[in-house]
Amino acid sequence: MDAPDLKAPQHYINRELSFLEFNQRVLDQAFDESVPLLERLKFLCISCSNLDEFFEIRVAGLKQLQELGGGPPAADSLSVPELLSAIHDRATRLVNEQYRCLNELLLPELASEGVPLLGAAEWSPQAQQWLEDYFEREVEPVLSPLGLDPARPFPRIQNKSLNFIVRLEGKDAFDRDSELAIVQAPRSLPRVVPLPGAGASRGCVLLSTIVQAFVAKLFPGIRVIGCYQFRVTRNSDLFVDEEEIDDLRRALEGELAHRRYGAAVRLETSSDCPEDMVKFLQAQFASNGLDTYPVAGPVNLNRLSAMYDLVQRPDLKYPIFTPGMSRRLAGAADIFAVIRQKDVLLEHPYQSFAPVMDLLRQAAADPQVLAIKQTLYRAGKGSPLVDALVAAANAGKDVTVIVELRARFDEEANIELSNRLQEAGAHVMYGVVGYKTHAKLALVVRRESNGIRRYCHLGTGNYHPRTARVYTDYGLLTCDDEIGQDVHELFLQLTSLTQTPKLNRLVQSPFGMHEMVLSKLAREAEHARAGRPARLIAKMNALVDPQAIEALYRASRAGVKVDLIVRGICALRPGIPGVSENITVRSIVGRFLEHSRVFYFENGGEAELYCASADWMERNFFRRVEVAFPIRRARHRERIRRDLDLYLADNCQAWRLRPDGSYERLTRGAAQPVNAQSELLAAYAAGPGPPAL
């Protein structure tokens, strides 16, 4: 029998369509009645936010590629026009499901719980009067209705802003120049307005509903015939030619101002907007039918997330939890002494992120600490971690911070924190030209009685205390000499012009990680062919790289059992006879965002396990600085392996990828239900570690 062509397009799933399937899984959490009601509303909002970014970046990039005549075919061989058409079809179904979820399920259930989102027809006379007063007092003064005629052209519309197109009484025939006006809602106005009242249960009204109800007050003496919402999504990718600029930060600051007015890539209109007005809007934004999405409700569902904080109903949210603390770190006055004894493995959000901040705080105050080096990809505004670095710089420590200015949609926040660090005297650098610094590394250099010692933190997630409470990640605290030397070499590479370092324990991108993955997959295949134990368990956010997928297919054909836990995009097709029948792919979508990257290789009975900052994508392998670090303590390897087995046993929040690219949710109601996140949460609340299966 001839060997199959492992590069054949039918063996690969398109990454953009795979993302839309992931977003469907997120949305399905909003349909899930076992999830608390306000959390379901939040999942709906997350699915909408995800879709916004998808259009701003991915669809925008495809449109640019189409304008340039297309590019080299992807592994799945879809042309750009074919893909844009397929995206429109799938996104349309997704959007329809989002509004069905809102209108048929969430709004009625919120109303039954006493926290309704009220439409104008549901206002009581008292609410009507209060909202009219609110409009006149808070809203009308900041609105500027813009009539459209030859002297007043169509205004610039900001990315994702709330807008209204208003038809006014005029000529009998439709006349664009004299009968239309645009009303833009400034971002300063709250999108959800709570009605006055006491207690946890109170109604809310959307700003869009208020504006539409009282829009006539903006046009005295003219009859308003209709008022319809619309929203435009624009290309938000930033382009900076790093080889042609002298100052990356200044160049990015200039680009950020243009993000609000990039090329239009999507037009959302209320479903009741007349067809002629939709066509008029399409003409203004050079849009077509594939770019237009009529919606049965407010055009920006993301804004409904404000209700989560406005409504003080703990019974409609996930129970509050307090992250556990490592038994060795609990109450420890000297974190350096604890790390010197042996490595510490942290698992977030089940365990607290505080030890990472404690390491930096103690380092800032410790007279024996000479230097601190840190990478920052996303840290958030007002980060206590940045406070610690500033304190260290003010205390005279040598502080070096690699700030990734191009972390998408965090560029402005990262520019602000880089300014703050520089003002404190820290050395702030932006990594290597042409490569994003995505590695998660911290290094503390300390003088001790027996010489210089390096203390390190390596992680799979960002140095962001807030997301550490909702993202699952691993972090390792160590003073291992070889790892410390490797981290030192990596920082030299990031801050100077040194050559690619030779590393002892760590593996980095863009030099070596891709080769490491391919070689270890080939090694597993050799073990399988020789009858030795061979298995791979890999957990990541995305699997796209064609060479890695081809290597996985070869391993499967050799008899390697491959279990993949891929939260989001997966371009591999499992279960194809003769190609991938030994591969399973599952996605876990639950309360916490699965973010950790873990690679377990059976290796003929001498297991190896790595944690990493990188997914198996071309960008992570070739266009980013990433780090994979080995888990050397047997107890830590066993702990992570138990976690992986728990995820593979999950039958409550798991989805299985079918060969055709669709996902099926694993059947609930099993005799022994397993919810990996819930079990880990309960285990760490009761003690220092996860349950044994």
C-alpha positions as CSV (number, residue, x, y, z in Angstrom):
1,M,0.0,0.0,0.0
2,D,1.4,3.4,-1.0
3,A,2.1,5.8,1.7
4,P,-0.3,8.7,1.8
5,D,0.7,12.2,0.9
6,L,0.9,13.9,4.3
7,K,1.0,17.3,2.7
8,A,-2.3,16.8,0.9
9,P,-4.6,19.8,1.5
10,Q,-7.5,17.6,2.6
11,H,-5.4,16.6,5.6
12,Y,-5.4,20.2,6.9
13,I,-8.1,22.5,8.4
14,N,-8.1,26.2,7.6
15,R,-6.9,28.2,10.6
16,E,-9.5,31.0,10.2
17,L,-12.4,28.6,10.0
18,S,-10.9,26.7,13.0
19,F,-10.9,29.9,15.0
20,L,-14.6,30.5,14.2
21,E,-15.3,27.0,15.5
22,F,-13.4,27.9,18.7
23,N,-15.5,31.0,19.1
24,Q,-18.6,28.8,18.7
25,R,-17.4,26.8,21.6
26,V,-17.0,29.9,23.7
27,L,-20.5,31.0,22.7
28,D,-21.9,27.6,23.6
29,Q,-20.9,28.4,27.2
30,A,-23.6,31.1,27.1
31,F,-26.2,28.5,26.1
32,D,-25.1,26.2,28.9
33,E,-27.7,26.3,31.7
34,S,-25.2,24.8,34.2
35,V,-23.2,28.0,34.0
36,P,-24.3,30.9,36.3
37,L,-26.5,33.4,34.4
38,L,-24.2,36.4,34.5
39,E,-21.3,34.2,33.6
40,R,-23.2,33.1,30.5
41,L,-23.7,36.8,29.6
42,K,-19.9,37.3,30.0
43,F,-19.2,34.3,27.7
44,L,-21.5,35.9,25.1
45,C,-19.6,39.1,25.4
46,I,-16.2,37.3,25.1
47,S,-17.4,35.6,21.9
48,C,-18.2,39.0,20.4
49,S,-14.9,40.5,21.5
50,N,-13.1,37.6,20.0
51,L,-15.0,38.1,16.7
52,D,-14.1,41.8,16.7
53,E,-10.4,41.0,17.0
54,F,-10.7,38.3,14.3
55,F,-12.0,40.9,11.8
56,E,-9.6,43.6,12.9
57,I,-6.6,41.5,12.4
58,R,-7.2,38.2,10.5
59,V,-9.9,39.3,8.0
60,A,-8.1,42.7,7.6
61,G,-4.9,40.8,6.6
62,L,-6.8,38.6,4.2
63,K,-8.3,41.6,2.5
64,Q,-4.9,43.3,2.1
65,L,-3.6,40.0,0.7
66,Q,-6.4,39.9,-1.8
67,E,-5.7,43.5,-2.9
68,L,-2.1,42.4,-3.5
69,G,-3.2,39.6,-5.7
70,G,-3.1,36.8,-3.1
71,G,-0.2,35.0,-1.6
72,P,1.3,31.5,-1.5
73,P,-1.4,28.9,-0.8
74,A,-1.9,27.7,2.8
75,A,-1.6,24.0,3.7
76,D,-5.4,23.7,3.2
77,S,-5.1,25.2,-0.3
78,L,-8.1,27.6,0.0
79,S,-7.7,30.7,-2.1
80,V,-8.2,34.1,-0.5
81,P,-11.6,34.8,-2.2
82,E,-12.8,31.3,-1.3
83,L,-11.7,31.8,2.3
84,L,-13.4,35.2,2.7
85,S,-16.6,33.8,1.4
86,A,-16.4,30.8,3.8
87,I,-15.6,33.2,6.6
88,H,-18.7,35.2,5.8
89,D,-21.0,32.2,5.8
90,R,-19.6,30.8,9.1
91,A,-19.5,34.2,10.8
92,T,-23.0,34.9,9.8
93,R,-24.2,31.7,11.4
94,L,-22.2,32.6,14.5
95,V,-23.6,36.1,14.8
96,N,-27.2,34.8,14.4
97,E,-26.5,32.4,17.2
98,Q,-25.2,35.2,19.4
99,Y,-28.4,37.2,19.0
100,R,-30.6,34.1,19.4
101,C,-28.8,33.4,22.7
102,L,-29.3,37.0,23.8
103,N,-32.9,37.5,22.7
104,E,-34.4,34.0,23.4
105,L,-32.5,32.9,26.5
106,L,-30.4,35.5,28.4
107,L,-32.7,38.5,28.3
108,P,-35.8,36.5,29.5
109,E,-33.8,34.8,32.2
110,L,-32.3,38.0,33.4
111,A,-35.8,39.5,33.6
112,S,-37.0,36.5,35.6
113,E,-34.2,37.0,38.0
114,G,-35.2,40.7,38.6
115,V,-32.3,42.3,36.6
116,P,-33.9,43.0,33.3
117,L,-32.3,44.8,30.3
118,L,-35.3,47.0,29.4
119,G,-36.4,47.9,25.9
120,A,-38.2,51.2,25.4
121,A,-41.6,49.4,25.3
122,E,-41.0,48.0,28.8
123,W,-40.3,51.3,30.5
124,S,-42.7,52.3,33.3
125,P,-43.9,55.9,33.3
126,Q,-41.4,56.6,36.1
127,A,-38.5,55.0,34.2
128,Q,-39.6,56.9,31.1
129,Q,-39.4,60.2,32.9
130,W,-36.1,59.4,34.6
131,L,-34.5,58.3,31.4
132,E,-35.7,61.4,29.5
133,D,-34.2,63.6,32.2
134,Y,-31.0,61.5,32.0
135,F,-30.8,62.0,28.2
136,E,-31.3,65.8,28.5
137,R,-28.8,66.0,31.4
138,E,-26.0,63.6,30.5
139,V,-26.4,62.5,26.9
140,E,-27.7,65.3,24.7
141,P,-25.0,67.8,25.7
142,V,-22.2,65.6,24.3
143,L,-24.0,64.5,21.1
144,S,-23.4,66.3,17.8
145,P,-25.9,65.4,15.1
146,L,-24.3,65.7,11.7
147,G,-26.5,66.4,8.7
148,L,-25.4,65.2,5.4
149,D,-25.4,67.5,2.4
150,P,-22.7,68.8,-0.1
151,A,-21.4,71.2,2.6
152,R,-21.4,68.5,5.3
153,P,-19.8,65.3,4.0
154,F,-20.1,61.9,5.7
155,P,-18.0,62.0,8.9
156,R,-15.1,59.9,9.9
157,I,-16.3,56.9,11.9
158,Q,-14.0,55.5,14.6
159,N,-13.3,51.8,14.8
160,K,-16.0,49.9,16.7
161,S,-17.8,53.1,17.8
162,L,-21.6,53.2,18.3
163,N,-23.3,55.3,15.6
164,F,-26.8,56.0,14.4
165,I,-28.0,56.9,10.9
166,V,-31.2,59.0,11.1
167,R,-33.8,59.6,8.4
168,L,-35.5,62.9,8.6
169,E,-38.7,64.1,7.0
170,G,-37.9,65.7,3.6
171,K,-38.6,65.0,0.0
172,D,-40.8,62.2,-1.1
173,A,-38.0,60.5,-3.1
174,F,-35.0,59.3,-1.1
175,D,-32.4,62.0,-1.1
176,R,-29.2,61.3,0.6
177,D,-28.0,64.9,0.8
178,S,-31.0,66.3,2.6
179,E,-32.7,63.5,4.5
180,L,-30.0,61.8,6.4
181,A,-28.0,62.6,9.6
182,I,-25.4,60.8,11.6
183,V,-25.3,60.7,15.4
184,Q,-22.1,59.4,17.0
185,A,-22.0,58.3,20.6
186,P,-18.8,59.3,22.3
187,R,-16.9,56.6,24.1
188,S,-17.1,58.7,27.3
189,L,-20.8,57.8,27.6
190,P,-21.5,54.6,29.6
191,R,-23.1,52.0,27.3
192,V,-25.2,50.4,30.1
193,V,-27.3,52.7,32.4
194,P,-28.7,51.3,35.6
195,L,-32.1,52.6,36.6
196,P,-32.3,54.2,40.1
197,G,-33.2,52.0,43.0
198,A,-31.9,50.1,45.9
199,G,-30.9,46.5,46.3
200,A,-29.0,44.0,44.1
201,S,-31.9,43.6,41.6
202,R,-32.3,46.6,39.4
203,G,-33.1,47.1,35.7
204,C,-30.6,48.4,33.2
205,V,-31.0,50.2,29.8
206,L,-28.6,50.4,26.9
207,L,-27.4,53.8,25.8
208,S,-28.4,52.9,22.3
209,T,-32.0,52.4,23.4
210,I,-32.0,55.7,25.2
211,V,-30.6,57.6,22.1
212,Q,-33.1,56.0,19.8
213,A,-36.0,56.8,22.1
214,F,-35.1,60.5,22.4
215,V,-33.3,61.2,19.2
216,A,-36.0,63.6,18.1
217,K,-34.8,66.0,20.7
218,L,-31.7,66.5,18.6
219,F,-33.7,67.7,15.6
220,P,-36.2,70.3,16.8
221,G,-38.8,71.2,14.2
222,I,-38.0,68.2,12.0
223,R,-39.8,64.9,12.1
224,V,-37.6,61.8,12.6
225,I,-38.8,59.0,10.4
226,G,-36.3,56.4,11.5
227,C,-33.1,55.9,13.6
228,Y,-30.9,52.9,13.1
229,Q,-27.7,51.7,14.8
230,F,-24.5,50.8,12.8
231,R,-20.9,50.0,13.7
232,V,-17.8,49.7,11.6
233,T,-14.8,47.4,12.3
234,R,-11.6,48.6,10.9
235,N,-8.1,47.1,10.2
236,S,-6.3,47.5,13.5
237,D,-3.0,45.8,12.7
238,L,-0.1,48.2,13.2
239,F,2.7,48.3,10.6
240,V,6.1,49.6,11.5
241,D,9.1,48.9,9.3
242,E,11.7,48.4,12.1
243,E,14.6,48.5,9.7
244,E,13.6,52.0,8.5
245,I,13.0,53.7,11.9
246,D,15.3,54.9,14.6
247,D,12.8,54.8,17.6
248,L,10.3,51.9,17.8
249,R,8.4,53.5,20.6
250,R,7.9,56.8,18.9
251,A,6.9,55.1,15.6
252,L,4.3,53.0,17.4
253,E,2.9,56.0,19.2
254,G,2.3,57.5,15.7
255,E,0.7,54.3,14.4
256,L,-1.7,54.0,17.4
257,A,-3.5,57.2,16.3
258,H,-4.2,55.7,12.9
259,R,-5.7,52.5,14.3
260,R,-9.1,54.1,14.9
261,Y,-9.4,54.9,11.2
262,G,-8.0,52.0,9.3
263,A,-9.7,50.4,6.3
264,A,-13.2,49.2,7.0
265,V,-13.5,45.4,7.1
266,R,-17.0,44.8,8.6
267,L,-20.2,46.8,8.7
268,E,-22.8,45.9,11.3
269,T,-26.3,47.3,10.9
270,S,-29.5,46.8,12.9
271,S,-31.7,44.3,11.1
272,D,-34.5,46.8,10.8
273,C,-32.4,49.3,8.8
274,P,-33.9,49.8,5.4
275,E,-32.1,48.3,2.5
276,D,-31.4,51.6,0.7
277,M,-29.8,53.0,3.9
278,V,-27.6,49.9,4.2
279,K,-26.5,50.3,0.6
280,F,-25.7,54.0,1.4
281,L,-23.5,53.0,4.3
282,Q,-21.8,50.3,2.3
283,A,-20.9,52.9,-0.3
284,Q,-19.4,55.2,2.4
285,F,-17.2,52.4,3.7
286,A,-16.4,50.7,0.3
287,S,-18.1,47.6,1.7
288,N,-20.0,44.8,0.0
289,G,-22.4,42.0,1.0
290,L,-19.6,39.9,2.4
291,D,-18.6,42.7,4.7
292,T,-22.1,43.4,6.0
293,Y,-23.8,41.8,9.0
294,P,-27.3,42.7,10.0
295,V,-27.9,42.1,13.7
296,A,-31.2,41.6,15.7
297,G,-30.3,43.8,18.6
298,P,-27.6,46.2,19.8
299,V,-24.6,46.4,17.4
300,N,-22.0,46.0,20.1
301,L,-22.8,43.1,22.5
302,N,-19.4,43.5,24.1
303,R,-20.8,46.4,26.1
304,L,-23.2,44.2,27.9
305,S,-20.3,43.0,30.0
306,A,-20.8,46.2,32.1
307,M,-23.9,44.5,33.6
308,Y,-21.7,41.9,35.2
309,D,-20.2,44.5,37.5
310,L,-23.3,46.6,37.8
311,V,-25.5,43.8,39.1
312,Q,-24.4,42.7,42.6
313,R,-25.8,39.2,42.5
314,P,-23.2,36.7,43.7
315,D,-25.8,33.9,43.2
316,L,-25.7,34.6,39.4
317,K,-21.9,34.4,39.2
318,Y,-19.2,31.8,39.8
319,P,-18.4,31.3,43.5
320,I,-15.5,33.5,44.7
321,F,-12.4,31.5,45.3
322,T,-9.1,32.3,47.0
323,P,-6.0,30.9,45.2
324,G,-4.1,28.4,47.3
325,M,-0.5,29.0,48.4
326,S,2.3,26.5,48.0
327,R,2.9,24.9,51.4
328,R,6.6,25.7,51.2
329,L,6.0,29.4,50.4
330,A,3.1,29.9,52.9
331,G,4.3,32.3,55.5
332,A,7.9,32.2,54.2
333,A,9.8,35.4,55.2
334,D,12.7,34.7,52.8
335,I,11.6,33.5,49.4
336,F,15.3,33.1,48.3
337,A,15.9,30.6,51.1
338,V,12.8,28.5,50.0
339,I,14.0,28.5,46.3
340,R,17.5,27.5,47.4
341,Q,16.1,24.3,49.0
342,K,14.5,23.1,45.8
343,D,12.5,24.3,42.8
344,V,8.9,25.6,43.3
345,L,6.2,24.8,40.7
346,L,3.2,27.2,40.7
347,E,-0.1,26.4,38.9
348,H,-2.3,29.4,38.3
349,P,-5.1,30.4,38.9
350,Y,-5.4,27.6,41.4
351,Q,-2.3,28.8,43.2
352,S,-1.6,32.4,43.9
353,F,0.6,34.6,41.7
354,A,1.8,36.4,44.8
355,P,5.1,34.5,45.1
356,V,6.2,35.9,41.7
357,M,5.5,39.4,42.9
358,D,7.1,38.6,46.3
359,L,10.2,37.6,44.5
360,L,10.5,41.0,42.9
361,R,9.5,42.9,46.0
362,Q,12.0,41.2,48.1
363,A,14.6,41.6,45.5
364,A,13.9,45.3,45.3
365,A,14.4,45.7,49.1
366,D,17.3,43.2,49.5
367,P,20.7,44.9,49.7
368,Q,22.4,41.6,48.5
369,V,20.5,41.8,45.2
370,L,22.6,43.4,42.5
371,A,20.4,43.2,39.4
372,I,16.9,42.3,38.1
373,K,16.1,41.4,34.5
374,Q,12.5,40.9,33.3
375,T,10.5,40.4,30.1
376,L,7.1,42.0,29.9
377,Y,4.6,41.1,27.2
378,R,1.3,42.0,28.9
379,A,1.4,43.4,32.4
380,G,-1.7,45.6,32.6
381,K,-2.2,49.1,33.8
382,G,-1.2,49.9,37.4
383,S,0.7,46.6,37.7
384,P,2.1,45.9,41.2
385,L,4.9,44.0,39.4
386,V,5.9,47.2,37.6
387,D,5.8,48.9,41.0
388,A,8.3,46.5,42.3
389,L,10.6,47.0,39.3
390,V,10.4,50.8,39.8
391,A,11.1,50.4,43.5
392,A,14.2,48.3,42.7
393,A,15.5,50.9,40.2
394,N,14.9,53.7,42.8
395,A,16.8,51.6,45.3
396,G,19.8,51.6,43.1
397,K,19.5,48.1,41.6
398,D,20.5,47.5,38.0
399,V,17.1,46.9,36.5
400,T,16.7,45.8,32.8
401,V,13.3,45.3,31.3
402,I,12.5,44.0,27.9
403,V,9.1,45.5,27.1
404,E,7.3,44.1,24.0
405,L,5.7,47.3,22.6
406,R,4.0,45.3,19.9
407,A,1.8,43.1,22.1
408,R,-1.4,43.5,20.2
409,F,-3.9,45.9,21.8
410,D,-1.6,46.4,24.7
411,E,0.8,48.7,22.8
412,E,-0.4,51.9,24.6
413,A,-0.3,50.4,28.1
414,N,3.2,49.0,27.3
415,I,4.4,52.4,26.1
416,E,3.2,54.0,29.3
417,L,4.9,51.4,31.6
418,S,8.1,51.7,29.6
419,N,8.1,55.5,30.2
420,R,7.5,55.0,33.9
421,L,10.4,52.5,34.1
422,Q,12.8,54.7,32.3
423,E,11.9,57.7,34.5
424,A,12.8,55.5,37.5
425,G,16.2,54.7,36.0
426,A,15.6,51.2,34.6
427,H,17.2,50.1,31.3
428,V,14.2,49.6,29.0
429,M,14.7,47.8,25.7
430,Y,12.4,46.4,23.1
431,G,14.0,43.1,22.2
432,V,15.4,42.0,18.8
433,V,14.5,43.8,15.6
434,G,11.9,41.8,13.7
435,Y,11.0,39.4,16.6
436,K,8.4,39.8,19.3
437,T,9.7,38.9,22.7
438,H,7.0,36.5,24.0
439,A,9.2,34.5,26.4
440,K,8.2,34.8,30.1
441,L,11.4,35.3,32.1
442,A,12.6,37.0,35.3
443,L,16.1,36.9,36.7
444,V,17.4,38.1,40.0
445,V,21.1,38.3,40.5
446,R,22.1,38.1,44.2
447,R,25.5,38.2,46.0
448,E,25.7,35.5,48.6
449,S,28.4,34.1,50.9
450,N,29.5,31.5,48.4
451,G,29.4,33.9,45.4
452,I,26.8,35.1,42.8
453,R,23.6,33.2,42.6
454,R,20.8,33.6,40.0
455,Y,17.2,33.1,40.9
456,C,14.8,32.7,38.0
457,H,11.1,32.6,37.2
458,L,10.0,31.0,34.0
459,G,6.4,30.8,33.0
460,T,3.8,29.9,30.3
461,G,1.8,33.0,31.0
462,N,2.1,36.8,31.2
463,Y,3.3,38.8,34.2
464,H,-0.2,40.0,34.7
465,P,-1.7,39.6,38.2
466,R,-5.3,40.0,37.0
467,T,-5.2,37.5,34.2
468,A,-3.3,35.1,36.5
469,R,-6.6,34.7,38.3
470,V,-8.5,33.6,35.1
471,Y,-5.8,32.0,32.9
472,T,-4.4,28.5,33.6
473,D,-0.6,28.7,33.5
474,Y,2.5,27.1,35.1
475,G,5.4,29.0,36.6
476,L,8.8,27.7,37.9
477,L,10.9,29.3,40.6
478,T,14.4,28.0,40.5
479,C,18.0,28.8,41.2
480,D,19.4,25.9,39.2
481,D,22.8,26.9,38.0
482,E,22.4,25.7,34.4
483,I,19.0,27.3,34.0
484,G,20.3,30.5,35.5
485,Q,23.2,30.6,33.1
486,D,20.7,30.0,30.2
487,V,18.4,32.8,31.3
488,H,21.5,35.1,31.7
489,E,22.5,34.2,28.1
490,L,19.1,34.9,26.8
491,F,19.0,38.3,28.3
492,L,22.4,39.1,26.8
493,Q,20.9,38.1,23.5
494,L,17.9,40.4,24.0
495,T,19.9,43.4,25.2
496,S,23.1,43.3,23.1
497,L,24.5,42.1,19.8
498,T,25.7,38.7,21.0
499,Q,25.5,35.6,18.8
500,T,22.9,32.9,19.4
501,P,23.8,31.4,22.7
502,K,24.4,27.7,23.3
503,L,21.9,26.7,26.0
504,N,22.2,24.0,28.5
505,R,18.7,23.3,29.6
506,L,16.3,25.8,27.9
507,V,15.1,25.7,24.3
508,Q,14.4,28.9,22.5
509,S,12.7,30.2,19.4
510,P,13.6,31.3,16.8
511,F,16.7,29.2,17.3
512,G,16.1,25.6,18.1
513,M,12.5,25.1,19.4
514,H,11.1,24.0,16.1
515,E,13.9,21.6,15.5
516,M,13.5,20.3,19.1
517,V,9.8,19.5,18.5
518,L,10.4,17.8,15.2
519,S,13.3,15.8,16.5
520,K,11.4,14.6,19.6
521,L,8.4,13.6,17.5
522,A,10.7,11.6,15.2
523,R,12.3,10.0,18.3
524,E,8.8,8.9,19.6
525,A,8.2,7.4,16.2
526,E,11.4,5.4,16.4
527,H,10.5,4.2,19.9
528,A,7.1,3.0,18.6
529,R,8.7,1.2,15.6
530,A,11.1,-0.5,18.0
531,G,8.3,-1.6,20.3
532,R,9.3,0.7,23.1
533,P,6.9,3.0,25.1
534,A,6.0,5.9,22.8
535,R,3.4,8.6,23.5
536,L,2.9,12.3,23.2
537,I,0.6,14.5,25.2
538,A,0.7,18.1,24.2
539,K,-1.4,21.0,25.6
540,M,-1.4,24.3,23.8
541,N,-3.5,27.2,22.6
542,A,-3.1,26.6,18.9
543,L,-1.6,24.1,16.5
544,V,-1.0,25.4,13.0
545,D,2.6,24.8,11.9
546,P,2.4,22.4,8.8
547,Q,5.8,20.8,9.5
548,A,4.8,20.0,13.1
549,I,1.5,18.6,11.9
550,E,3.2,16.5,9.3
551,A,5.6,15.2,12.0
552,L,2.5,14.3,14.1
553,Y,1.0,12.4,11.2
554,R,4.3,10.4,10.8
555,A,4.3,9.6,14.5
556,S,0.7,8.4,14.3
557,R,1.5,6.2,11.3
558,A,4.4,4.7,13.3
559,G,2.0,3.8,16.1
560,V,2.6,6.6,18.6
561,K,-0.4,7.4,20.7
562,V,-0.9,11.2,20.4
563,D,-3.3,13.1,22.7
564,L,-3.6,16.8,21.9
565,I,-5.3,19.3,24.1
566,V,-5.7,22.4,21.9
567,R,-7.9,25.1,23.3
568,G,-8.3,27.2,20.1
569,I,-7.2,26.8,16.5
570,C,-6.2,23.4,15.3
571,A,-5.3,22.7,11.6
572,L,-4.7,19.0,12.1
573,R,-7.4,16.5,11.2
574,P,-7.5,13.6,13.7
575,G,-8.8,10.1,13.0
576,I,-8.0,9.9,9.2
577,P,-7.3,6.2,8.4
578,G,-3.7,5.6,7.5
579,V,-2.8,9.2,8.5
580,S,-3.9,10.2,12.0
581,E,-6.0,7.3,13.5
582,N,-3.8,7.4,16.6
583,I,-4.3,11.1,17.2
584,T,-7.1,12.6,19.3
585,V,-7.7,16.3,19.7
586,R,-9.8,17.8,22.4
587,S,-10.5,21.4,23.5
588,I,-11.4,22.4,27.1
589,V,-13.6,25.5,27.4
590,G,-14.7,26.4,30.9
591,R,-14.5,29.0,33.7
592,F,-10.8,29.6,33.2
593,L,-9.0,30.3,30.0
594,E,-6.7,27.3,29.2
595,H,-3.4,29.0,28.5
596,S,-0.6,26.7,29.6
597,R,1.6,25.0,27.1
598,V,2.9,21.6,28.1
599,F,4.7,18.9,26.0
600,Y,5.1,15.4,27.4
601,F,7.2,12.8,25.6
602,E,7.2,9.2,26.8
603,N,10.7,8.7,25.3
604,G,10.9,4.9,25.6
605,G,10.1,5.0,29.3
606,E,12.4,7.9,30.2
607,A,9.8,10.6,30.1
608,E,10.6,14.2,29.4
609,L,8.2,17.1,30.1
610,Y,8.6,20.8,29.0
611,C,6.5,23.9,29.7
612,A,6.7,26.7,27.2
613,S,5.6,30.2,26.3
614,A,5.0,29.0,22.7
615,D,2.2,27.4,20.7
616,W,3.0,25.2,17.7
617,M,2.5,28.0,15.2
618,E,4.9,29.4,12.6
619,R,5.0,32.8,14.3
620,N,6.0,31.2,17.6
621,F,8.7,29.0,16.1
622,F,10.2,31.6,13.6
623,R,9.1,35.2,14.4
624,R,9.1,35.4,18.2
625,V,11.6,34.9,21.0
626,E,10.1,32.0,23.0
627,V,11.4,29.7,25.7
628,A,10.6,26.1,26.6
629,F,11.9,24.9,30.0
630,P,12.2,21.3,31.3
631,I,10.5,20.2,34.4
632,R,13.3,18.3,36.1
633,R,11.9,17.3,39.5
634,A,10.2,14.0,39.3
635,R,7.5,15.2,41.7
636,H,6.7,18.2,39.5
637,R,6.6,16.0,36.4
638,E,4.2,13.6,38.1
639,R,2.0,16.5,39.2
640,I,1.7,18.0,35.7
641,R,1.2,14.6,34.2
642,R,-1.8,14.1,36.6
643,D,-3.1,17.4,35.4
644,L,-2.9,16.3,31.8
645,D,-4.6,13.0,32.6
646,L,-7.4,14.9,34.3
647,Y,-7.9,17.1,31.2
648,L,-8.0,13.9,29.1
649,A,-10.6,12.4,31.4
650,D,-12.8,15.6,31.4
651,N,-16.3,14.7,30.2
652,C,-18.0,18.0,31.3
653,Q,-16.2,20.8,29.5
654,A,-14.4,18.9,26.8
655,W,-15.0,19.0,23.0
656,R,-13.7,16.4,20.6
657,L,-12.4,17.4,17.1
658,R,-13.9,15.3,14.3
659,P,-12.0,14.6,11.1
660,D,-14.3,17.0,9.2
661,G,-13.2,20.0,11.3
662,S,-16.3,20.2,13.5
663,Y,-16.4,19.7,17.2
664,E,-18.7,17.5,19.3
665,R,-19.2,18.1,23.0
666,L,-18.5,15.0,25.1
667,T,-21.7,13.6,26.5
668,R,-22.7,14.9,29.9
669,G,-24.5,12.8,32.5
670,A,-21.7,10.2,32.7
671,A,-21.7,7.9,35.6
672,Q,-18.5,9.5,36.8
673,P,-18.5,13.2,35.6
674,V,-15.1,14.7,35.5
675,N,-14.7,18.5,35.3
676,A,-10.9,19.1,35.3
677,Q,-11.1,22.8,36.3
678,S,-13.5,22.2,39.1
679,E,-11.5,19.3,40.5
680,L,-8.3,21.3,40.4
681,L,-10.0,24.2,42.0
682,A,-11.4,22.0,44.8
683,A,-8.0,20.2,45.3
684,Y,-6.0,23.4,45.7
685,A,-8.6,24.9,48.0
686,A,-8.2,21.9,50.2
687,G,-4.4,21.5,50.0
688,P,-1.3,22.2,48.0
689,G,-1.8,19.9,45.1
690,P,-4.1,18.3,42.5
691,P,-6.1,15.1,43.0
692,A,-4.8,11.7,42.0
693,L,-6.9,10.0,39.3
